[in-house]
Amino acid sequence: MVIAIAPGSATITANKGGSRTDIHVGTEHALLHCTTKVRRAAADEAAGHPGHTGPMITCTGTVLMSGDPANRQDKIDLMSNWEFGMILVADIVVYEAHYAGRMANEGSIVVNLKSAFGTNPSLDGDGDLPTVDEMIFDPSNQVITDQTTGTKGFLVTYKFGDHPNNPFPLRQTNSKAHSPNFLHTARRDEGFIAYFVARERGTTVHHLARIGWHTIWHGTLGWTSPTAKPTAAMVTSRIDIGQPTTDAVDNTAFPRSAAIAKNPQRPTCNEQDGTAFDRGYGPTASEPVRTESTTRPGNLPSNFFPTP
């Protein structure tokens, strides 16, 4: 028989467990992470990554495919003609670090990483993989189970995990003020949508279900001396998971994310992230990603630094 998607059978869930956004301060970096499977040692290392050992959130998509589990050919046809995957799209709202000197004449620095993202929203995938296909369709993430009771067929379960995180260096040199500047505010606000998809005969992509979530880090750092580790305080810490939907992909409040999901391409969010850090912290860092000033803002956290 012809293998097809059982109408109305697709589902998707997102489970964050006990994860929450937090900031861990090491000797080199403030590490923004999601608590579950965090690798805190990254904050003590020059590179600042990898900052995790596994996902903090897992999306699970399921769909029933028609067919007779007792018919070996049906199973072969399913495996030969259908692929299943997850397209993750990231949309950055805020992504920045603020630095200042101990004294008013020691200036300040703003590193606005979002401004370096030429494509936003963008596909969130492992940039080390050779192709976009490999980022989306990974057979090792799926399990196919014979469904022999009720509506017979093959139940496909696909799992996909993610753990957004990043390091912000604790100290920077302000070339305009010729002074060391210290991290006082770290912010990242980012939305994600996971699209559970099936591809038929290598060409036709069916958008089965989707779910979104939103992560916010907003922390301030207090210093006691230029050499001691600062302490971080969270102003805002949120991981909000939205409602799943099986609506048409274009029926959405996020049309730009839907456009990426319909035509996923490079550059990925992770690839752009590396470029953004180079433009914010590398030897050729410059405006608009990195803005240096000889003055300090008037809204520094009250515990930023004791008066020298």
KACORJO-V81956 format. One record per residue. N is the residue number from 0. SS is DSSP state (H for helix, E for strand, - for the rest). OMEGA is omega in degrees with one decimal (* if undefined). Layout:
N,SS,OMEGA ; N,SS,OMEGA
This chain:
0,-,179.1 ; 1,-,178.7 ; 2,-,-178.0 ; 3,-,176.8 ; 4,E,176.3 ; 5,-,-176.1 ; 6,-,175.7 ; 7,-,-174.2 ; 8,-,-174.3 ; 9,-,175.5 ; 10,E,172.1 ; 11,E,176.0 ; 12,E,173.9 ; 13,E,-176.6 ; 14,E,179.0 ; 15,-,-178.4 ; 16,-,178.0 ; 17,-,-175.3 ; 18,-,171.8 ; 19,-,177.7 ; 20,-,-178.8 ; 21,E,177.6 ; 22,E,175.0 ; 23,E,-179.2 ; 24,E,174.9 ; 25,-,179.4 ; 26,-,-176.5 ; 27,-,-170.6 ; 28,E,161.1 ; 29,E,-175.1 ; 30,E,173.9 ; 31,E,-173.6 ; 32,E,-176.6 ; 33,-,172.8 ; 34,-,-178.2 ; 35,-,177.9 ; 36,-,176.1 ; 37,E,174.8 ; 38,-,-173.5 ; 39,H,-179.4 ; 40,H,179.8 ; 41,H,-178.5 ; 42,H,178.3 ; 43,H,-174.6 ; 44,-,-176.9 ; 45,-,-177.6 ; 46,-,179.2 ; 47,-,179.7 ; 48,-,2.2 ; 49,-,-176.8 ; 50,-,179.0 ; 51,E,177.1 ; 52,-,-179.4 ; 53,-,-174.7 ; 54,-,172.6 ; 55,-,178.6 ; 56,E,179.0 ; 57,E,174.2 ; 58,E,-179.6 ; 59,E,175.3 ; 60,E,176.3 ; 61,E,175.1 ; 62,E,176.7 ; 63,E,176.5 ; 64,E,-178.8 ; 65,-,179.8 ; 66,-,-179.6 ; 67,-,-179.7 ; 68,-,179.6 ; 69,-,-178.4 ; 70,-,-176.9 ; 71,H,-178.3 ; 72,H,177.8 ; 73,H,178.7 ; 74,H,178.0 ; 75,H,179.8 ; 76,H,178.2 ; 77,H,-177.2 ; 78,H,-176.9 ; 79,H,-169.2 ; 80,H,-175.7 ; 81,E,171.8 ; 82,E,-179.7 ; 83,E,-177.2 ; 84,E,-179.8 ; 85,E,174.5 ; 86,E,178.5 ; 87,E,179.1 ; 88,E,-179.7 ; 89,E,179.9 ; 90,E,-176.7 ; 91,E,176.9 ; 92,E,177.5 ; 93,E,179.0 ; 94,E,-172.0 ; 95,E,177.2 ; 96,E,-178.4 ; 97,E,-178.9 ; 98,E,174.6 ; 99,E,174.7 ; 100,-,-179.6 ; 101,-,-177.6 ; 102,-,-174.0 ; 103,H,-177.3 ; 104,H,180.0 ; 105,H,168.3 ; 106,-,-177.0 ; 107,E,179.3 ; 108,E,170.0 ; 109,E,174.9 ; 110,E,-177.8 ; 111,E,-174.9 ; 112,H,-179.9 ; 113,H,-176.1 ; 114,H,179.6 ; 115,H,-179.2 ; 116,-,179.0 ; 117,-,177.6 ; 118,-,179.4 ; 119,-,4.1 ; 120,-,179.6 ; 121,E,175.8 ; 122,E,177.6 ; 123,-,-177.8 ; 124,-,179.8 ; 125,-,-177.7 ; 126,-,177.9 ; 127,-,178.7 ; 128,-,-174.4 ; 129,-,-172.8 ; 130,-,175.0 ; 131,H,177.6 ; 132,H,-177.9 ; 133,H,176.1 ; 134,H,-172.4 ; 135,H,-173.4 ; 136,-,-178.4 ; 137,-,-177.6 ; 138,H,-179.9 ; 139,H,179.0 ; 140,H,-174.3 ; 141,E,174.2 ; 142,E,178.2 ; 143,E,-175.6 ; 144,E,174.4 ; 145,E,175.2 ; 146,E,-173.0 ; 147,-,176.5 ; 148,-,-176.7 ; 149,-,176.0 ; 150,-,-176.2 ; 151,-,178.4 ; 152,E,-178.9 ; 153,E,179.8 ; 154,E,178.8 ; 155,E,175.5 ; 156,E,-178.1 ; 157,E,-178.7 ; 158,E,-179.1 ; 159,E,-178.0 ; 160,E,179.2 ; 161,E,176.9 ; 162,-,177.2 ; 163,-,179.3 ; 164,-,173.8 ; 165,E,173.6 ; 166,E,166.6 ; 167,E,177.2 ; 168,E,-177.0 ; 169,-,-173.5 ; 170,E,176.1 ; 171,E,175.8 ; 172,E,177.5 ; 173,E,-175.1 ; 174,-,177.8 ; 175,-,-180.0 ; 176,-,-179.1 ; 177,-,-175.7 ; 178,E,173.3 ; 179,E,174.5 ; 180,E,-171.5 ; 181,E,-178.8 ; 182,E,176.7 ; 183,E,179.0 ; 184,E,178.0 ; 185,E,-177.3 ; 186,E,171.1 ; 187,E,-178.8 ; 188,E,-170.4 ; 189,E,175.8 ; 190,E,-179.1 ; 191,E,170.2 ; 192,E,176.1 ; 193,E,-179.8 ; 194,E,175.7 ; 195,E,-172.7 ; 196,E,171.6 ; 197,E,178.0 ; 198,E,-176.1 ; 199,E,177.4 ; 200,-,173.3 ; 201,-,-175.9 ; 202,-,-172.7 ; 203,E,179.5 ; 204,E,177.0 ; 205,E,174.8 ; 206,E,-171.0 ; 207,E,-176.6 ; 208,E,178.0 ; 209,E,177.2 ; 210,E,-179.1 ; 211,E,170.3 ; 212,E,-172.5 ; 213,E,179.0 ; 214,E,178.0 ; 215,E,166.7 ; 216,E,169.7 ; 217,E,-176.9 ; 218,E,173.7 ; 219,E,-178.0 ; 220,E,176.5 ; 221,E,-176.6 ; 222,E,172.7 ; 223,-,177.4 ; 224,-,-179.0 ; 225,-,-174.9 ; 226,-,-179.1 ; 227,-,176.5 ; 228,-,175.3 ; 229,-,174.7 ; 230,E,-178.2 ; 231,E,174.5 ; 232,E,-178.6 ; 233,E,173.1 ; 234,E,176.5 ; 235,E,178.6 ; 236,E,-175.4 ; 237,E,163.6 ; 238,E,-177.4 ; 239,E,179.1 ; 240,E,-178.6 ; 241,-,-179.8 ; 242,-,176.6 ; 243,-,177.0 ; 244,E,174.2 ; 245,-,177.4 ; 246,-,173.4 ; 247,-,-173.6 ; 248,-,-179.4 ; 249,-,178.3 ; 250,-,-169.1 ; 251,-,172.3 ; 252,-,-177.3 ; 253,-,-174.9 ; 254,H,-179.5 ; 255,H,174.9 ; 256,H,178.4 ; 257,H,179.4 ; 258,H,176.3 ; 259,H,-178.6 ; 260,H,179.9 ; 261,H,-178.4 ; 262,-,-175.2 ; 263,-,-178.9 ; 264,-,168.2 ; 265,-,5.4 ; 266,-,176.7 ; 267,-,176.1 ; 268,H,-178.4 ; 269,H,177.5 ; 270,H,178.5 ; 271,H,179.0 ; 272,H,178.5 ; 273,H,177.9 ; 274,H,-179.8 ; 275,H,179.4 ; 276,H,176.1 ; 277,H,-177.6 ; 278,H,178.7 ; 279,H,-173.0 ; 280,H,-176.0 ; 281,-,-177.9 ; 282,-,-178.6 ; 283,-,-179.6 ; 284,-,-177.9 ; 285,-,177.0 ; 286,-,5.4 ; 287,-,-177.0 ; 288,-,179.3 ; 289,E,179.5 ; 290,E,179.0 ; 291,E,-178.9 ; 292,E,176.4 ; 293,-,179.3 ; 294,-,177.0 ; 295,-,175.8 ; 296,-,-178.8 ; 297,-,-174.8 ; 298,-,177.3 ; 299,-,175.4 ; 300,-,-174.8 ; 301,-,-178.2 ; 302,-,-173.1 ; 303,-,-177.6 ; 304,E,172.7 ; 305,-,178.6 ; 306,-,-178.1 ; 307,-,*
